[in-house]
Each structure stands twice: as C-alpha cells, then as structure tokens.
Amino acid sequence: MRAEEYIQRLTDISSQKLVLLDEILLFTKSQNEVIKEKKFDEIDQLLGERQKRIDAVDKLDEQFVVYSTRLKELLSLKSFEELPRYNLPGTVELKSVVDRISQCLIKIKEIDGENTALVEAELKTVKGQIKTANEYKRITGAYYPNQNSGRSVFFDKKK
C-alpha cells in the first residue's frame, strides 16, 4: 500500500470511531439524566448499549494501530507529528477527525465524572438509610425480644 492509502484508511477508521463516540456521548448524557431522575432500573440497559459501542471502538483502535504502525514504518516516522512535512493528501482531514475524537473523549470523560459523583452520593445516602434501618431493628429487638426464644412450646404429659 502507498502512504496515501494508509492515510485514507486511518481517516476512515477514525471517522467510524467518531460516530461511535458520538453515540457513547449520547448514552452518557442519557445516563446522567436517568441518575438525576433516580430511575436506576434503566441504567443497566444504557450501560449495555454503551458497552457494545465501546467494544466496537476497541476493535477500531486495534485496526488503527496496525495501519498507523505500517505507515510509520513506510515513512520512517517516530510520531504522527512529523506527518505534515510530507504534504500527503488527506493528512489535514485525518488531523481534523483525530482532534474531534479528542474533544468528544473529553466531553465523555467530563460527564462520566459527574455521573460517578452522582452515583457515589446516592450510594452514600442508601448506605446511611440501611445503617439507620439496622439501628432501628436492633433497638426494636431490645425492647421487644422474640417471645419464643429459649422456651419450649410443647409440654411432656407422660409424667
């Protein structure tokens, strides 16, 4: 393959990845809304759909690594920062797509951080409620012990 073909292939892979990342961003935003509305039963479905997209992105990343390694070997590059000096067609488009991918990843990470904080706060609240319920249960048990504890219900009538 020629260098131009590698660049075109990398651009195609990156474009597919960007589409998937946009979908992941939408799922992440939906998760945020669901968490805020405390509809936790819907989160599992959203996470499943999001994970499918993440798996697809991982496969695209593997392909990207293969083609980028071949391109670097072909042009004797140490990094893609050196690529613009070759003035190959498609280089500007590839850089643009990669920049948009980076921006999308930043947005996803930001919303994910907010989602994590919201879930941790809800978990802390639920833990407090469980602790309170256990304390009430213990206190109630102290005032109203089990009536049958240690006593026999049956009498021996043979004696």
JOKAZI-V691852 format. One record per residue. RES is the residue in three letters. PSI is psi as a letter, one per 40 degrees, with the letter a starting at -180 (999 if undefined). OMEGA is omega in radians with two decimals (* if undefined). NEAR is the number of other ideal C-beta (glycine too) atoms within 10 Angstrom. Layout:
BEGIN
RES,PSI,OMEGA,NEAR / RES,PSI,OMEGA,NEAR
END
This chain:
BEGIN
MET,i,3.08,11 / ARG,i,-3.10,10 / ALA,d,3.14,18 / GLU,d,3.14,13 / GLU,d,3.08,12 / TYR,d,-3.14,21 / ILE,d,3.11,21 / GLN,d,3.13,18 / ARG,d,3.11,20 / LEU,d,3.11,23 / THR,d,3.12,19 / ASP,d,3.13,16 / ILE,d,-3.13,22 / SER,d,3.11,20 / SER,d,3.09,16 / GLN,d,3.12,17 / LYS,d,3.14,24 / LEU,d,3.11,18 / VAL,d,3.12,14 / LEU,d,3.13,20 / LEU,d,3.06,22 / ASP,d,3.09,16 / GLU,d,3.10,16 / ILE,d,3.11,23 / LEU,d,3.11,17 / LEU,d,3.10,14 / PHE,d,3.13,22 / THR,d,3.08,19 / LYS,d,3.11,14 / SER,d,3.09,16 / GLN,d,-3.13,21 / ASN,d,3.13,16 / GLU,d,-3.13,11 / VAL,d,3.13,17 / ILE,d,-3.14,21 / LYS,d,3.13,12 / GLU,e,3.12,9 / LYS,f,3.06,9 / LYS,g,-2.98,10 / PHE,e,3.13,11 / ASP,e,3.13,8 / GLU,e,-3.07,14 / ILE,d,-3.09,15 / ASP,d,3.14,9 / GLN,d,3.13,12 / LEU,d,3.13,18 / LEU,d,3.12,13 / GLY,d,3.12,10 / GLU,d,3.14,15 / ARG,d,-3.14,19 / GLN,d,3.09,12 / LYS,d,3.13,14 / ARG,d,3.14,18 / ILE,d,3.10,14 / ASP,d,3.11,10 / ALA,d,3.10,16 / VAL,d,3.12,20 / ASP,d,3.11,10 / LYS,d,3.10,13 / LEU,d,3.10,19 / ASP,d,3.10,12 / GLU,d,3.11,10 / GLN,d,-3.14,15 / PHE,d,-3.14,18 / VAL,d,-3.13,11 / VAL,d,-3.10,12 / TYR,d,3.14,18 / SER,d,3.09,18 / THR,d,3.12,11 / ARG,d,3.12,15 / LEU,d,3.12,21 / LYS,d,3.11,16 / GLU,d,-3.12,9 / LEU,d,-3.09,12 / LEU,e,-3.10,14 / SER,f,3.14,7 / LEU,i,3.00,16 / LYS,d,3.09,7 / SER,i,-3.14,7 / PHE,e,3.08,15 / GLU,d,-3.13,8 / GLU,e,-3.03,12 / LEU,d,-3.11,19 / PRO,d,-3.11,11 / ARG,e,3.12,10 / TYR,e,3.13,12 / ASN,f,3.12,8 / LEU,i,3.11,18 / PRO,h,3.12,10 / GLY,e,-3.12,17 / THR,d,-3.13,19 / VAL,d,3.12,12 / GLU,d,3.12,15 / LEU,d,3.13,22 / LYS,d,3.13,15 / SER,d,-3.14,12 / VAL,d,3.14,19 / VAL,d,3.08,16 / ASP,d,3.11,10 / ARG,d,3.07,16 / ILE,d,3.14,18 / SER,d,3.13,10 / GLN,d,3.14,11 / CYS,d,3.12,17 / LEU,d,3.11,14 / ILE,d,3.12,10 / LYS,d,3.14,15 / ILE,d,-3.12,18 / LYS,d,-3.14,11 / GLU,d,-3.13,11 / ILE,d,3.08,16 / ASP,d,3.10,14 / GLY,d,3.10,10 / GLU,d,3.12,15 / ASN,d,3.14,18 / THR,d,3.13,11 / ALA,d,3.13,11 / LEU,d,-3.14,15 / VAL,d,3.11,14 / GLU,d,3.11,10 / ALA,d,3.12,11 / GLU,d,3.11,14 / LEU,d,3.11,10 / LYS,d,3.11,10 / THR,d,-3.13,10 / VAL,d,3.09,10 / LYS,d,3.10,10 / GLY,d,3.12,10 / GLN,d,3.12,10 / ILE,d,3.13,10 / LYS,d,3.12,10 / THR,d,3.14,10 / ALA,d,3.11,10 / ASN,d,3.09,10 / GLU,d,3.10,10 / TYR,d,3.14,10 / LYS,d,3.13,10 / ARG,d,-3.14,9 / ILE,d,3.12,10 / THR,d,3.11,10 / GLY,d,3.13,10 / ALA,d,-3.13,8 / TYR,d,-3.12,6 / TYR,g,-3.11,8 / PRO,i,3.14,10 / ASN,h,-3.04,8 / GLN,d,-3.07,6 / ASN,e,-3.06,8 / SER,h,3.05,6 / GLY,e,-3.13,6 / ARG,i,3.10,7 / SER,h,-3.14,7 / VAL,d,-3.07,5 / PHE,i,3.11,5 / PHE,i,3.12,7 / ASP,h,-3.06,6 / LYS,e,-3.10,5 / LYS,d,-3.06,4 / LYS,999,*,4
END
